[in-house]
Amino acid sequence: MLDGILEELRANALTDASARNVQSRSALASIPLPLTLQGLLNAEVGLALELIFGALPPERLAAVPAVSYAVAPDLTRAPVGGLQ
């Protein structure tokens, strides 16, 4: 699952060094990241993603808020009954 998520993020240029010049928040919110969202809703995969993003070099730190903005709309609409 992690390989799929990283590929999804790469395909949307959210893990590249160019992430310093990321798109606007509204543009990021329209990027579909279904695998990333699914991973964040899974405790074990979410922890692995947290560790991966924590190991990013400083020049790529802008990728973290970019991913946050991209998944925020879907996370706020996630059904709470199934979350643990």
Backbone as JSON Lines, residues from 0, in Angstrom:
{"i":0,"aa":"M","n":[0.82,-1.19,0.0],"ca":[0.0,0.0,0.0],"c":[0.87,1.26,0.0]}
{"i":1,"aa":"L","n":[1.97,1.22,0.76],"ca":[2.86,2.39,0.81],"c":[3.43,2.73,-0.55]}
{"i":2,"aa":"D","n":[3.81,1.7,-1.32],"ca":[4.34,1.96,-2.66],"c":[3.3,2.67,-3.52]}
{"i":3,"aa":"G","n":[2.05,2.24,-3.44],"ca":[0.98,2.87,-4.2],"c":[0.77,4.31,-3.78]}
{"i":4,"aa":"I","n":[0.81,4.56,-2.48],"ca":[0.63,5.92,-1.97],"c":[1.76,6.82,-2.44]}
{"i":5,"aa":"L","n":[3.0,6.35,-2.33],"ca":[4.13,7.18,-2.76],"c":[4.07,7.46,-4.25]}
{"i":6,"aa":"E","n":[3.64,6.47,-5.03],"ca":[3.5,6.68,-6.48],"c":[2.39,7.7,-6.76]}
{"i":7,"aa":"E","n":[1.3,7.61,-6.01],"ca":[0.21,8.57,-6.16],"c":[0.68,9.99,-5.85]}
{"i":8,"aa":"L","n":[1.47,10.14,-4.8],"ca":[1.99,11.46,-4.44],"c":[2.99,11.96,-5.48]}
{"i":9,"aa":"R","n":[3.84,11.06,-5.98],"ca":[4.8,11.46,-7.03],"c":[4.07,11.9,-8.29]}
{"i":10,"aa":"A","n":[3.01,11.18,-8.65],"ca":[2.25,11.5,-9.86],"c":[1.62,12.88,-9.77]}
{"i":11,"aa":"N","n":[1.37,13.33,-8.57],"ca":[0.78,14.66,-8.37],"c":[1.82,15.69,-7.95]}
{"i":12,"aa":"A","n":[3.1,15.36,-8.09],"ca":[4.21,16.26,-7.8],"c":[4.18,16.79,-6.37]}
{"i":13,"aa":"L","n":[3.73,15.96,-5.43],"ca":[3.67,16.4,-4.05],"c":[4.88,15.95,-3.25]}
{"i":14,"aa":"T","n":[5.78,15.18,-3.84],"ca":[6.97,14.76,-3.1],"c":[8.25,15.25,-3.76]}
{"i":15,"aa":"D","n":[8.14,16.05,-4.79],"ca":[9.32,16.55,-5.49],"c":[9.89,17.78,-4.8]}
{"i":16,"aa":"A","n":[11.13,18.08,-5.1],"ca":[11.77,19.27,-4.54],"c":[11.03,20.53,-4.97]}
{"i":17,"aa":"S","n":[10.33,20.45,-6.11],"ca":[9.59,21.62,-6.59],"c":[8.36,21.9,-5.73]}
{"i":18,"aa":"A","n":[8.14,21.11,-4.71],"ca":[6.96,21.3,-3.85],"c":[7.0,22.63,-3.11]}
{"i":19,"aa":"R","n":[8.14,23.33,-3.13],"ca":[8.2,24.66,-2.52],"c":[7.19,25.59,-3.19]}
{"i":20,"aa":"N","n":[7.01,25.39,-4.46],"ca":[6.09,26.24,-5.22],"c":[4.79,25.49,-5.47]}
{"i":21,"aa":"V","n":[4.23,24.93,-4.42],"ca":[3.0,24.15,-4.57],"c":[1.85,25.05,-4.99]}
{"i":22,"aa":"Q","n":[0.81,24.4,-5.48],"ca":[-0.36,25.11,-5.95],"c":[-1.12,25.72,-4.78]}
{"i":23,"aa":"S","n":[-2.14,26.5,-5.11],"ca":[-2.96,27.11,-4.08],"c":[-3.69,26.03,-3.29]}
{"i":24,"aa":"R","n":[-4.19,26.38,-2.11],"ca":[-4.91,25.42,-1.28],"c":[-6.12,24.87,-2.02]}
{"i":25,"aa":"S","n":[-6.85,25.71,-2.72],"ca":[-8.04,25.23,-3.42],"c":[-7.66,24.28,-4.55]}
{"i":26,"aa":"A","n":[-6.55,24.54,-5.24],"ca":[-6.11,23.63,-6.3],"c":[-5.67,22.3,-5.7]}
{"i":27,"aa":"L","n":[-4.99,22.35,-4.57],"ca":[-4.56,21.12,-3.91],"c":[-5.77,20.3,-3.44]}
{"i":28,"aa":"A","n":[-6.8,20.98,-2.98],"ca":[-8.0,20.29,-2.48],"c":[-8.73,19.55,-3.59]}
{"i":29,"aa":"S","n":[-8.45,19.88,-4.84],"ca":[-9.13,19.19,-5.95],"c":[-8.33,18.02,-6.5]}
{"i":30,"aa":"I","n":[-7.16,17.75,-5.93],"ca":[-6.34,16.62,-6.38],"c":[-6.87,15.35,-5.72]}
{"i":31,"aa":"P","n":[-7.27,14.35,-6.52],"ca":[-7.75,13.11,-5.92],"c":[-6.59,12.25,-5.43]}
{"i":32,"aa":"L","n":[-6.62,11.88,-4.18],"ca":[-5.59,11.01,-3.58],"c":[-6.26,9.87,-2.83]}
{"i":33,"aa":"P","n":[-6.96,8.98,-3.55],"ca":[-7.71,7.94,-2.86],"c":[-6.85,6.96,-2.06]}
{"i":34,"aa":"L","n":[-5.7,6.57,-2.57],"ca":[-4.83,5.65,-1.83],"c":[-4.26,6.32,-0.58]}
{"i":35,"aa":"T","n":[-3.87,7.57,-0.72],"ca":[-3.33,8.31,0.41],"c":[-4.39,8.45,1.5]}
{"i":36,"aa":"L","n":[-5.59,8.79,1.1],"ca":[-6.69,8.92,2.05],"c":[-6.95,7.59,2.75]}
{"i":37,"aa":"Q","n":[-7.01,6.51,1.99],"ca":[-7.23,5.19,2.57],"c":[-6.11,4.85,3.56]}
{"i":38,"aa":"G","n":[-4.89,5.17,3.22],"ca":[-3.76,4.9,4.1],"c":[-3.82,5.71,5.39]}
{"i":39,"aa":"L","n":[-4.23,6.96,5.28],"ca":[-4.32,7.81,6.47],"c":[-5.41,7.35,7.43]}
{"i":40,"aa":"L","n":[-6.42,6.68,6.9],"ca":[-7.51,6.17,7.74],"c":[-7.15,4.84,8.4]}
{"i":41,"aa":"N","n":[-6.01,4.28,8.01],"ca":[-5.51,3.04,8.6],"c":[-4.4,3.4,9.58]}
{"i":42,"aa":"A","n":[-4.54,2.99,10.82],"ca":[-3.59,3.41,11.87],"c":[-2.15,3.01,11.54]}
{"i":43,"aa":"E","n":[-1.94,1.79,11.08],"ca":[-0.58,1.32,10.82],"c":[0.05,2.01,9.61]}
{"i":44,"aa":"V","n":[-0.73,2.15,8.55],"ca":[-0.22,2.83,7.36],"c":[-0.01,4.32,7.67]}
{"i":45,"aa":"G","n":[-0.93,4.91,8.42],"ca":[-0.78,6.31,8.81],"c":[0.5,6.56,9.59]}
{"i":46,"aa":"L","n":[0.82,5.63,10.49],"ca":[2.06,5.75,11.25],"c":[3.27,5.65,10.33]}
{"i":47,"aa":"A","n":[3.23,4.72,9.39],"ca":[4.33,4.58,8.43],"c":[4.5,5.86,7.61]}
{"i":48,"aa":"L","n":[3.38,6.45,7.18],"ca":[3.45,7.71,6.42],"c":[4.03,8.83,7.28]}
{"i":49,"aa":"E","n":[3.64,8.86,8.53],"ca":[4.19,9.87,9.45],"c":[5.71,9.73,9.56]}
{"i":50,"aa":"L","n":[6.18,8.5,9.65],"ca":[7.63,8.26,9.73],"c":[8.33,8.65,8.43]}
{"i":51,"aa":"I","n":[7.7,8.32,7.31],"ca":[8.28,8.67,6.01],"c":[8.4,10.19,5.86]}
{"i":52,"aa":"F","n":[7.3,10.89,6.16],"ca":[7.33,12.35,6.02],"c":[8.25,12.99,7.03]}
{"i":53,"aa":"G","n":[8.41,12.37,8.19],"ca":[9.32,12.89,9.19],"c":[10.78,12.79,8.77]}
{"i":54,"aa":"A","n":[11.06,11.9,7.82],"ca":[12.43,11.71,7.34],"c":[12.75,12.54,6.1]}
{"i":55,"aa":"L","n":[11.8,13.35,5.64],"ca":[12.06,14.17,4.45],"c":[13.15,15.2,4.72]}
{"i":56,"aa":"P","n":[14.02,15.42,3.75],"ca":[15.02,16.48,3.91],"c":[14.34,17.85,3.88]}
{"i":57,"aa":"P","n":[14.97,18.86,4.45],"ca":[14.35,20.19,4.56],"c":[13.85,20.77,3.24]}
{"i":58,"aa":"E","n":[14.53,20.48,2.13],"ca":[14.09,21.07,0.87],"c":[12.78,20.47,0.37]}
{"i":59,"aa":"R","n":[12.32,19.41,1.0],"ca":[11.05,18.8,0.58],"c":[9.96,18.91,1.63]}
{"i":60,"aa":"L","n":[10.19,19.68,2.66],"ca":[9.21,19.79,3.74],"c":[7.89,20.4,3.29]}
{"i":61,"aa":"A","n":[7.88,21.15,2.22],"ca":[6.63,21.75,1.73],"c":[5.65,20.68,1.25]}
{"i":62,"aa":"A","n":[6.12,19.46,1.02],"ca":[5.24,18.39,0.59],"c":[4.25,18.01,1.68]}
{"i":63,"aa":"V","n":[4.62,18.16,2.93],"ca":[3.76,17.75,4.04],"c":[2.47,18.58,4.08]}
{"i":64,"aa":"P","n":[2.55,19.92,4.1],"ca":[1.29,20.67,4.09],"c":[0.53,20.51,2.78]}
{"i":65,"aa":"A","n":[1.24,20.27,1.67],"ca":[0.56,20.07,0.39],"c":[-0.33,18.83,0.47]}
{"i":66,"aa":"V","n":[0.2,17.76,1.03],"ca":[-0.61,16.55,1.19],"c":[-1.76,16.81,2.15]}
{"i":67,"aa":"S","n":[-1.5,17.54,3.22],"ca":[-2.56,17.87,4.18],"c":[-3.7,18.62,3.51]}
{"i":68,"aa":"Y","n":[-3.37,19.62,2.71],"ca":[-4.41,20.38,2.02],"c":[-5.16,19.52,1.01]}
{"i":69,"aa":"A","n":[-4.44,18.6,0.37],"ca":[-5.07,17.76,-0.65],"c":[-6.06,16.75,-0.05]}
{"i":70,"aa":"V","n":[-5.76,16.21,1.13],"ca":[-6.66,15.19,1.71],"c":[-7.67,15.77,2.69]}
{"i":71,"aa":"A","n":[-7.48,17.0,3.13],"ca":[-8.36,17.59,4.14],"c":[-9.85,17.53,3.78]}
{"i":72,"aa":"P","n":[-10.24,17.89,2.55],"ca":[-11.68,17.84,2.24],"c":[-12.28,16.44,2.39]}
{"i":73,"aa":"D","n":[-11.54,15.43,1.96],"ca":[-12.05,14.07,2.08],"c":[-12.01,13.57,3.52]}
{"i":74,"aa":"L","n":[-11.01,13.97,4.29],"ca":[-10.95,13.55,5.69],"c":[-12.08,14.16,6.5]}
{"i":75,"aa":"T","n":[-12.47,15.38,6.18],"ca":[-13.55,16.01,6.94],"c":[-14.9,15.41,6.57]}
{"i":76,"aa":"R","n":[-14.95,14.71,5.44],"ca":[-16.19,14.06,5.03],"c":[-16.2,12.58,5.32]}
{"i":77,"aa":"A","n":[-15.14,12.06,5.94],"ca":[-15.06,10.62,6.23],"c":[-16.1,10.26,7.28]}
{"i":78,"aa":"P","n":[-16.75,9.1,7.12],"ca":[-17.73,8.68,8.12],"c":[-17.04,8.38,9.45]}
{"i":79,"aa":"V","n":[-17.52,8.98,10.52],"ca":[-16.86,8.81,11.81],"c":[-17.2,7.51,12.49]}
{"i":80,"aa":"G","n":[-18.27,6.86,12.1],"ca":[-18.67,5.62,12.75],"c":[-17.67,4.49,12.54]}
{"i":81,"aa":"G","n":[-16.93,4.51,11.42],"ca":[-15.99,3.45,11.13],"c":[-14.59,3.7,11.61]}
{"i":82,"aa":"L","n":[-14.32,4.89,12.15],"ca":[-12.98,5.2,12.63],"c":[-12.75,4.64,14.01]}
{"i":83,"aa":"Q","n":[-11.55,4.22,14.26],"ca":[-11.21,3.66,15.58],"c":[-10.23,4.53,16.28]}
